[in-house]
């Protein structure tokens, strides 16, 4: 990141009910966003022009998946 930009926050994912996708509580707009089950940086599904769209966040695997060693990159 260039000078003046902030570091994206890190959020822990939770499995959706069908256990095929992850949901996170967005630290930018406080809505629930759904992503595929991969760890790493994501562009938030916030409204255009919001910090989530430009900064995004880093998604960590759900705690139960980390314990099983099933993290996907």
C-alpha positions, -999 to 999 in steps of 0.1 A, spaced: 0 0 0 12 35 -7 18 61 20 -14 76 34 -35 44 29 -47 24 58 -42 -12 65 -74 -33 58 -90 -47 90 -90 -84 96 -123 -102 102 -131 -138 111 -156 -156 88 -184 -178 99 -199 -206 78 -232 -200 61 -260 -225 69 -252 -246 38 -214 -246 47 -204 -237 11 -197 -200 17 -185 -177 45 -203 -147 59 -186 -118 76 -199 -88 95 -184 -59 76 -163 -36 97 -170 -7 73 -208 -7 67 -218 -33 94 -238 -53 70 -233 -91 64 -213 -99 33 -209 -134 18 -177 -147 2 -163 -179 -12 -144 -199 14 -109 -185 8 -87 -166 32 -71 -134 23 -79 -99 11 -114 -92 -2 -131 -62 -17 -161 -55 4 -196 -56 -10 -203 -21 4 -219 7 -15 -196 24 -41 -176 53 -26 -174 38 9 -141 27 27 -150 -9 22 -149 -6 -16 -115 10 -16 -99 -6 15 -116 -40 18 -107 -64 45 -87 -95 52 -108 -126 59 -97 -153 83 -111 -188 82 -139 -197 107 -125 -210 140 -138 -245 134 -121 -247 100 -88 -235 113 -89 -262 140 -94 -289 113 -66 -276 92 -89 -271 62 -79 -235 53 -81 -228 16 -58 -202 0 
